[in-house]
Amino acid sequence: MTTTERKSIMTTTAPGQRRPTLFADGFDIGRLLLQGRAFFALIAIIIVFSVLSPNYFTVSNLLTMSSHVAVYAILAIGMLLVILNGGIDLSVGSTLGFSGVIAGFLMNGVAIGSTTLYPALWVVVVLSCAMGAFIGLINGILVARFKVAPFVATLGMLYVVRGVGLLMTNGLTYNDLAGDPALGNTGFDWLGFNRLLGLPIGVVVMIVVAIAVSLLLNRTVFGRWLYASGGNERASELSGVPVKRVKVRVYVLSGLFAAIAGLILSSELTSASPTAGNSYELTAIAAVVIGGAALSGGIGNVRGTLLGAFVIGFLSDGLVIIGVSSYWQTVFTGAVIVLAVLLNAVQYKGKPRRSRGSGRPGIATPSTSSPTTNAAAPASAVPEKTRG
């Protein structure tokens, strides 16, 4: 048997159908570096700052930086869902700050007549998260039902939410969120300072959110609908995908995750400011883009977004540790974002839109050449993604 025959037997599963193999198109170091750029960038950052500072690569410092990254990552995961749908959410930063304001407002007591009520901690958390989801719901309705451009709708909500927060506090900050044992509103600092299995609570929450969203995207019908509608909204709608419902839900989830991130940040700072989270929406977008997602929608994953958040967080903290000016920190962070967008443009230039940032074949969006046939197709007509 010749070498060619053995190769044919190893790679062929059926006549005319070849089994995909690693590096089937040949090994390409450029493609490997391009697709794994977030991972390699993170490794490079760790190596460089470990050389520049002996205190950088220590367990305590890594845990501290990870707790900072958790806020960015949770915010970015919510942004990922919106970007996968082909939208954008510029209100997540103000939602983050507003959730902390709601928590501070409730913990300081709600005056009803001559009586002041102090809600239990779990009530504070639930109401703050509910407010974040409500802000996302408004965004989703504006975008999905009233056809307002996502950029305009969420930019307007950014100012509205920030303004309401400033009005509630009169521009001041809730400086003490420790609570009073006699009032039963203590324990808020548990999110920011306690640890579970040696990990900061914020990191644990980040891991739980990442796993939950990853399962949502990869193991549920909603995930397939999201990738399909982000890749080709019109074709998905003709196939029976509830495009508007999906769009509303992703904005609700984005608002919810922004509120969770806001609670963690307020707990870490032991204070709640109406201006907290300023420009965090840009950081979230940057993390998603650095992680390989396409701003046009339909391409991206949680793994890449987490790597993008760690790249930004570890870079920022590393610059602080070695004493770089805050002005230069802004320059370096902006340069990384520009480079990430440039690499995304290079990676996806001239390629048909697919449903996974990892380069695997995804949901094949149906053709719109026969509207009558497609309109009658059920939602299950959207084929499942290829699983790796």
C-alpha positions as CSV (number, residue, x, y, z in Angstrom):
1,M,0.0,0.0,0.0
2,T,1.4,3.4,-1.0
3,T,1.7,6.4,1.3
4,T,-1.0,8.2,-0.7
5,E,-3.4,5.3,-0.3
6,R,-2.8,5.1,3.5
7,K,-3.4,8.9,3.8
8,S,-6.6,8.5,1.8
9,I,-7.9,5.8,4.2
10,M,-7.0,7.8,7.3
11,T,-8.7,11.0,6.2
12,T,-11.7,9.7,4.2
13,T,-14.9,8.7,6.0
14,A,-17.2,8.4,3.0
15,P,-17.0,8.8,-0.8
16,G,-16.6,12.5,-1.5
17,Q,-16.5,13.4,2.3
18,R,-13.2,14.0,4.1
19,R,-12.9,14.0,7.9
20,P,-11.5,17.4,9.2
21,T,-8.0,17.1,10.5
22,L,-5.8,19.5,12.4
23,F,-3.9,21.8,10.0
24,A,-5.8,20.2,7.1
25,D,-4.9,23.2,4.9
26,G,-1.3,23.1,6.1
27,F,0.4,24.7,9.1
28,D,0.2,28.5,9.0
29,I,2.0,30.2,11.8
30,G,0.5,33.6,10.9
31,R,-3.0,32.2,11.1
32,L,-2.2,30.5,14.4
33,L,-0.9,33.8,15.9
34,L,-3.9,35.7,14.5
35,Q,-6.6,33.5,15.9
36,G,-4.8,33.0,19.2
37,R,-3.7,36.7,19.6
38,A,-5.5,37.3,22.9
39,F,-3.9,34.3,24.5
40,F,-0.4,35.1,23.2
41,A,-0.9,38.8,24.2
42,L,-1.8,37.7,27.8
43,I,1.3,35.5,28.0
44,A,3.5,38.3,26.7
45,I,2.1,40.8,29.2
46,I,2.7,38.4,32.1
47,I,6.2,37.7,31.0
48,V,7.2,41.3,30.4
49,F,5.8,42.6,33.7
50,S,7.2,39.7,35.7
51,V,10.6,40.7,34.4
52,L,10.0,44.4,35.2
53,S,8.6,43.8,38.7
54,P,9.3,40.8,41.0
55,N,5.9,41.4,42.7
56,Y,3.8,41.0,39.6
57,F,3.8,37.3,39.2
58,T,2.8,36.3,42.7
59,V,-0.2,34.4,43.9
60,S,-1.6,37.3,46.0
61,N,-1.1,39.9,43.2
62,L,-2.6,37.6,40.6
63,L,-5.7,37.1,42.8
64,T,-6.0,40.8,43.3
65,M,-5.7,41.6,39.6
66,S,-8.2,38.8,38.9
67,S,-10.7,40.4,41.2
68,H,-10.3,43.7,39.2
69,V,-10.7,41.8,35.9
70,A,-13.9,40.1,37.2
71,V,-15.8,43.4,36.9
72,Y,-14.6,44.0,33.3
73,A,-15.2,40.4,32.4
74,I,-18.8,40.2,33.7
75,L,-19.5,43.5,31.9
76,A,-17.9,42.2,28.7
77,I,-19.8,38.9,28.7
78,G,-23.1,40.9,28.7
79,M,-21.7,43.1,25.9
80,L,-20.7,39.9,24.0
81,L,-24.3,38.8,23.8
82,V,-25.4,42.2,22.4
83,I,-22.5,42.3,19.8
84,L,-23.3,38.7,18.7
85,N,-26.7,40.0,17.9
86,G,-25.2,42.7,15.8
87,G,-25.9,45.5,18.3
88,I,-24.1,47.6,20.8
89,D,-24.8,48.7,24.4
90,L,-23.3,51.9,25.5
91,S,-25.4,52.1,28.7
92,V,-23.6,49.3,30.6
93,G,-21.2,51.7,32.3
94,S,-23.9,53.9,33.7
95,T,-26.0,50.9,34.6
96,L,-23.0,49.6,36.5
97,G,-22.8,52.8,38.5
98,F,-26.6,53.1,38.9
99,S,-26.9,49.6,40.4
100,G,-24.4,50.6,43.1
101,V,-26.4,53.8,43.8
102,I,-29.6,51.7,44.2
103,A,-27.8,49.4,46.6
104,G,-26.4,52.4,48.6
105,F,-29.8,54.1,48.6
106,L,-31.6,51.0,50.0
107,M,-28.9,50.2,52.6
108,N,-29.1,53.8,53.9
109,G,-32.8,53.3,54.5
110,V,-36.0,54.1,52.7
111,A,-38.1,56.7,54.4
112,I,-41.9,56.0,54.3
113,G,-43.6,58.8,56.2
114,S,-42.1,58.8,59.7
115,T,-40.7,55.3,59.4
116,T,-37.4,54.3,57.8
117,L,-37.1,50.8,56.4
118,Y,-33.8,49.0,56.0
119,P,-34.2,46.1,53.5
120,A,-32.3,42.9,54.0
121,L,-29.2,42.4,52.0
122,W,-30.7,39.9,49.6
123,V,-33.5,42.3,48.9
124,V,-30.9,45.0,48.1
125,V,-29.1,42.7,45.7
126,V,-32.3,41.4,44.0
127,L,-33.7,45.0,43.5
128,S,-30.4,46.3,42.1
129,C,-30.1,43.4,39.6
130,A,-33.8,43.9,38.7
131,M,-33.1,47.6,38.0
132,G,-30.2,46.6,35.7
133,A,-32.4,44.1,33.8
134,F,-35.2,46.8,33.5
135,I,-32.8,49.2,31.9
136,G,-31.8,46.5,29.5
137,L,-35.4,45.8,28.8
138,I,-36.0,49.4,27.8
139,N,-33.0,49.3,25.5
140,G,-34.3,46.0,24.0
141,I,-37.7,47.4,23.3
142,L,-36.4,50.6,21.8
143,V,-34.1,48.6,19.4
144,A,-36.3,45.6,18.6
145,R,-39.8,47.1,18.7
146,F,-39.3,50.7,17.7
147,K,-36.3,50.1,15.4
148,V,-34.1,52.7,17.1
149,A,-30.5,52.3,16.1
150,P,-28.7,50.5,19.0
151,F,-26.0,53.2,19.2
152,V,-28.6,56.0,19.5
153,A,-30.9,54.1,21.9
154,T,-28.2,53.0,24.3
155,L,-26.3,56.3,24.1
156,G,-29.5,58.0,25.2
157,M,-30.0,55.6,28.1
158,L,-26.4,56.2,29.1
159,Y,-27.2,59.8,29.8
160,V,-30.7,59.1,31.3
161,V,-29.4,56.5,33.8
162,R,-26.4,58.6,34.7
163,G,-28.5,61.6,35.3
164,V,-31.1,59.8,37.4
165,G,-28.2,58.5,39.6
166,L,-26.9,62.0,40.0
167,L,-30.3,63.3,40.9
168,M,-30.8,60.5,43.5
169,T,-27.5,61.3,45.3
170,N,-27.4,65.0,44.5
171,G,-24.0,64.3,43.0
172,L,-22.7,62.8,46.2
173,T,-21.3,59.4,47.0
174,Y,-22.5,56.7,49.5
175,N,-19.3,56.3,51.4
176,D,-20.3,53.7,54.0
177,L,-22.0,50.5,52.8
178,A,-20.9,48.4,55.8
179,G,-24.4,48.6,57.3
180,D,-25.4,48.3,60.9
181,P,-26.0,44.9,62.7
182,A,-28.9,46.4,64.6
183,L,-30.6,47.3,61.4
184,G,-30.0,43.9,59.7
185,N,-28.4,45.4,56.6
186,T,-24.8,44.2,57.0
187,G,-22.8,41.9,54.8
188,F,-22.6,43.9,51.6
189,D,-18.7,43.8,51.8
190,W,-18.9,40.0,51.5
191,L,-18.9,40.4,47.7
192,G,-15.8,42.5,47.6
193,F,-13.6,41.1,50.4
194,N,-14.5,37.5,51.2
195,R,-13.1,34.4,49.4
196,L,-14.5,31.0,48.5
197,L,-12.0,28.1,48.0
198,G,-9.2,30.7,48.1
199,L,-10.7,32.8,45.3
200,P,-12.2,36.3,45.6
201,I,-16.0,36.2,45.5
202,G,-15.9,38.4,42.4
203,V,-13.8,35.9,40.5
204,V,-16.2,33.1,41.6
205,V,-19.1,35.1,40.2
206,M,-17.2,35.7,37.0
207,I,-16.6,32.0,36.6
208,V,-20.2,31.1,37.2
209,V,-21.4,33.8,34.8
210,A,-18.9,32.6,32.1
211,I,-20.0,28.9,32.4
212,A,-23.7,29.8,32.4
213,V,-23.4,32.0,29.3
214,S,-21.1,29.5,27.5
215,L,-23.7,26.8,28.1
216,L,-26.5,29.2,27.0
217,L,-24.7,29.9,23.7
218,N,-23.6,26.4,22.9
219,R,-26.2,24.1,24.4
220,T,-29.5,25.8,24.0
221,V,-31.9,26.8,21.2
222,F,-31.6,30.4,22.3
223,G,-27.8,30.3,21.6
224,R,-28.4,29.0,18.0
225,W,-31.0,31.7,17.5
226,L,-28.6,34.3,18.7
227,Y,-25.8,33.3,16.4
228,A,-28.2,32.9,13.5
229,S,-29.9,36.2,13.9
230,G,-26.5,37.9,14.4
231,G,-25.2,36.3,11.2
232,N,-28.2,37.1,9.0
233,E,-31.2,38.6,10.7
234,R,-33.5,38.6,7.7
235,A,-32.8,34.9,6.8
236,S,-33.3,33.9,10.4
237,E,-36.6,35.7,10.6
238,L,-37.8,33.9,7.5
239,S,-36.7,30.6,9.1
240,G,-39.0,31.2,12.1
241,V,-36.4,32.5,14.6
242,P,-38.1,35.0,17.0
243,V,-35.6,37.7,16.1
244,K,-37.2,40.5,18.1
245,R,-37.6,38.3,21.2
246,V,-33.9,37.3,21.0
247,K,-32.8,41.0,20.7
248,V,-34.8,42.1,23.7
249,R,-33.4,39.2,25.8
250,V,-29.8,40.0,25.0
251,Y,-30.2,43.6,26.2
252,V,-31.9,42.4,29.4
253,L,-29.0,40.0,30.1
254,S,-26.5,42.8,29.3
255,G,-28.2,45.1,31.8
256,L,-28.4,42.3,34.4
257,F,-24.7,41.5,34.1
258,A,-23.8,45.2,34.3
259,A,-25.8,45.4,37.6
260,I,-23.9,42.4,39.0
261,A,-20.6,44.0,38.0
262,G,-21.7,47.2,39.7
263,L,-22.5,45.4,43.0
264,I,-19.1,43.8,43.0
265,L,-17.3,47.0,42.3
266,S,-19.3,48.9,45.0
267,S,-18.5,46.2,47.5
268,E,-14.8,46.3,46.7
269,L,-14.7,50.1,47.0
270,T,-17.1,50.1,50.0
271,S,-18.8,53.0,48.4
272,A,-21.3,53.8,45.6
273,S,-20.8,56.7,43.3
274,P,-23.2,57.8,40.5
275,T,-20.2,58.4,38.3
276,A,-18.8,54.9,38.8
277,G,-18.3,52.9,35.6
278,N,-17.5,56.0,33.5
279,S,-16.1,54.8,30.1
280,Y,-16.4,51.1,31.3
281,E,-18.7,50.5,28.2
282,L,-15.6,51.1,26.0
283,T,-13.6,48.7,28.1
284,A,-16.2,46.1,27.7
285,I,-16.4,46.6,23.9
286,A,-12.6,46.4,23.8
287,A,-12.5,43.1,25.7
288,V,-15.0,41.6,23.3
289,V,-13.0,42.8,20.2
290,I,-9.7,41.7,21.6
291,G,-11.2,38.3,22.2
292,G,-11.9,37.9,18.5
293,A,-15.6,38.8,18.2
294,A,-16.8,40.7,15.1
295,L,-18.6,44.0,15.7
296,S,-20.8,43.1,12.7
297,G,-22.3,40.2,14.8
298,G,-22.5,36.4,14.6
299,I,-18.9,35.7,15.6
300,G,-17.5,35.4,19.1
301,N,-17.3,33.3,22.2
302,V,-17.0,33.6,26.0
303,R,-13.5,32.1,26.1
304,G,-12.1,34.9,23.8
305,T,-14.0,37.6,25.7
306,L,-12.5,36.4,29.0
307,L,-9.0,36.5,27.5
308,G,-9.7,40.0,26.2
309,A,-10.8,41.1,29.7
310,F,-7.7,39.6,31.3
311,V,-5.4,41.3,28.7
312,I,-6.9,44.7,29.5
313,G,-6.9,44.1,33.3
314,F,-3.4,42.6,33.6
315,L,-2.0,45.3,31.3
316,S,-3.6,48.2,33.3
317,D,-2.5,46.8,36.7
318,G,1.0,46.0,35.4
319,L,1.5,49.6,34.2
320,V,0.4,50.8,37.7
321,I,2.8,48.4,39.4
322,I,5.8,49.6,37.5
323,G,4.9,53.2,38.1
324,V,3.8,54.3,34.6
325,S,1.9,57.6,34.4
326,S,-1.9,57.3,34.2
327,Y,-1.7,59.3,31.0
328,W,0.6,56.7,29.4
329,Q,-1.7,54.0,30.6
330,T,-4.5,55.5,28.6
331,V,-2.2,55.6,25.5
332,F,-1.1,52.0,25.9
333,T,-4.7,50.7,26.4
334,G,-5.9,52.7,23.4
335,A,-3.1,51.3,21.3
336,V,-4.1,47.7,22.2
337,I,-7.7,48.4,21.3
338,V,-6.8,49.9,17.9
339,L,-4.4,46.9,17.2
340,A,-7.2,44.5,18.1
341,V,-9.7,46.1,15.8
342,L,-7.1,46.1,13.0
343,L,-6.3,42.4,13.5
344,N,-10.1,41.7,13.4
345,A,-10.4,43.5,10.2
346,V,-7.5,41.5,8.7
347,Q,-8.9,38.2,10.0
348,Y,-12.4,38.6,8.7
349,K,-11.6,40.5,5.5
350,G,-13.2,38.9,2.5
351,K,-14.6,36.0,4.5
352,P,-18.2,35.0,4.6
353,R,-19.8,35.6,8.0
354,R,-19.7,32.5,10.2
355,S,-21.1,31.8,13.7
356,R,-17.9,31.2,15.7
357,G,-14.9,33.2,16.3
358,S,-12.8,30.1,16.5
359,G,-12.9,29.6,12.8
360,R,-15.1,26.5,12.9
361,P,-18.1,26.2,10.6
362,G,-21.2,27.5,12.4
363,I,-24.9,27.9,11.7
364,A,-25.6,28.0,8.0
365,T,-28.1,30.8,7.6
366,P,-30.8,29.9,5.1
367,S,-31.0,31.5,1.7
368,T,-33.5,34.2,1.1
369,S,-34.0,33.4,-2.5
370,S,-37.3,31.7,-1.7
371,P,-39.2,33.7,0.8
372,T,-42.3,31.6,0.6
373,T,-40.5,28.4,1.5
374,N,-38.4,30.0,4.2
375,A,-41.2,31.8,5.9
376,A,-43.0,28.5,6.4
377,A,-40.0,26.8,7.9
378,P,-40.1,26.2,11.7
379,A,-37.5,27.6,14.1
380,S,-35.9,24.2,14.2
381,A,-35.0,24.7,10.5
382,V,-31.9,26.6,11.7
383,P,-29.3,23.8,11.7
384,E,-27.2,23.2,14.8
385,K,-23.6,24.4,14.9
386,T,-20.8,22.0,14.3
387,R,-19.5,21.0,17.7
388,G,-15.8,20.8,18.4
